[in-house]
Amino acid sequence: MSLRVRLTLVYSILLGGILLFFGVLVYILVSTLLIDQVDHTLKQTVGNIINTALVDPVGGMDIVELPGVELASSVYVQLWTRDGQLKMSSPGIRQFSQALDPADLKAGQPILRDVNAHNLHLRVLTVPLVLGSRPAGVLQAATNLALVDSIRSTLLYVLLALMVISIFVAAAASWISIGRALAPLQLVTETAEQIMRADDLSRRIPYHGPAGDEIGQLIAAFNHTLARLENLFTSQQRFIADVSHELRTPLTVIKGNADLVRKFGADDESLDSIKDEADRLTRLVGDLLLLAQAESGKLPINPRAVELDQLLTDVFQEMRVLAGGKVKLKLTEIDQLLVHGDPDRLKQVFLNIISNAIHYTPSGGDVYLSMSKAGDMAKVIVRDTGPGIPAKDIPHIFDRFYRGEKSRTRSKTSGFGLGLSIAYWIIDTHGGRIEVDSHDGQGTTFCVYLPLQRADPAKE
C-alpha cells in the first residue's frame, strides 16, 4: 500500500471519527432537548389539572375540568381511583380502558418514562394523588412521541448522510492534496534511479515549493548529499590518479635502474637511485597509511602535558641542520607555555611546516619561527620569504596531494602533498586551528593555534 493511500485512509478515518463523535453529541443533545420539552409540557399539564381537582364525599379526587388538555391537544390524561378504577380520561383516549402506564399505577412517587401502549410510543408521567396521608388516586398524563421519533430519525439520517458525504469529499480532497504534496518525492525517486542508471552525480532535484517545509528540507538535504557524494567521488578519482602518478615515477626509475644493473652490472649510482626511490615509496606508503588512520579515527593520540617551548626548541635545532647554508632559520620569540597534547604528533606538525618553508624558500632567504600567548591559546608562527602561494591555491593547500607547482619547483626531494593534510588533522584533533596568510611573491605565514593546558586546581 502506497504512502498516498495510507495517508488518505488515515485522514478519512480520523475525520470520520471526529464527525461520528460530534454527530453522537448533536443527536444526544437534540434528543435531550426534545424530551425535556415534552416532560415540561406534561408536568405543566398535570399541575394545572391538580390545581382544579375537588375532593368527593368519600375522599376521592374529582376533576372538574381539564384546562391543560385544551391548551395541549397532544396530551392525554387518565384519572384512576385508589381502587384501580378508571374515573376520568381525556376525550382522545376514552375508548381505551387500560392504563397509559399499567406498571406504575401503584407507584408511590411521580415517575416519567417511555411506554409502548395502544400501538403508540408514549411519554407517560404518573403522579400519585395523596389526600393528607391517604392515597386518593393516580393521575397519568401522556403525550405521543411520534413527532419526537420522527425528528430523531430524520436527524440521524441527516447526520449519517453528512458524515458519509464529508468523508467522501475529505478523502477526495486528501487524495488530491497528498498527491500534489508527495509529487516531489516521486521526482526524488525518479532522479535517484536516473543517477543510479547513468552514474551522473552532477544532477540535482528541482523544487519550486517553499524551501522551509518538510519536502523542501528533504530535497535540500538530498541535493546536499548528492553534492557531497559528487565531491567524494571526484576526490576519490583524483586521489587514485595522484597516487598512480606518485607511484609511477619511482617505479619507473627503479625499473630503469634495474635494467641497467642487469645489462651492465651493479654500480653505486644505480643502487643509490634505487634506494632513494624505494625510500620515496616507503614515505608515500607511510603517509598514506597515517592519513587513512587519521581519517578513520584510528590514529593513536597519547595526550599529556607538553612544554611547547621545549618542543619548539628541539624542532628549531633539527630544522637548523636541515636548512644548512641554504636559508637562515631564526627563532625570534618564545614563551614558556604548557599545552595538552601528543608531543610526537605536535612535533610532526612543526617539522612538516618548517621543512616546507625551508624547501620553498630560495637560497639566501629567511625563515622565522616564534611562539607567544594569544588569550587562552598558544600561537606558533612560521614565516618565510619565499615566492608565496597564489590566492587560488590557498583554499586547497590542506587537500591531499595538492601542490601549487607553478610557483614552487617540483623535485625528487619534494613531498607528496600529504604533509599539510596530516598536520591539519592533528591540530584539529588537539582542538586547535591552522591559519595561512600568503601573497604571491611576498612569502607565506602559517599560524598554529593550540589551547593552553588548564591549571590543575589541586596544585594551586
Secondary structure as UniProt FT lines:
FT   HELIX           3..51
FT   STRAND          53..55
FT   TURN            57..58
FT   STRAND          61..63
FT   HELIX           67..71
FT   TURN            73..74
FT   STRAND          75..80
FT   TURN            82..83
FT   STRAND          86..89
FT   HELIX           91..93
FT   TURN            94..95
FT   HELIX           102..104
FT   TURN            105..106
FT   STRAND          111..117
FT   TURN            118..119
FT   STRAND          120..131
FT   TURN            132..133
FT   STRAND          134..144
FT   HELIX           146..198
FT   TURN            201..202
FT   TURN            211..212
FT   HELIX           214..264
FT   HELIX           268..296
FT   STRAND          304..307
FT   HELIX           308..323
FT   TURN            324..326
FT   STRAND          328..333
FT   STRAND          338..341
FT   HELIX           343..360
FT   TURN            363..364
FT   STRAND          366..374
FT   TURN            375..376
FT   STRAND          377..384
FT   TURN            391..393
FT   HELIX           394..396
FT   TURN            397..398
FT   TURN            400..401
FT   TURN            405..406
FT   TURN            412..413
FT   HELIX           419..429
FT   TURN            430..431
FT   STRAND          433..438
FT   TURN            440..441
FT   STRAND          444..452
FT   HELIX           457..459
//
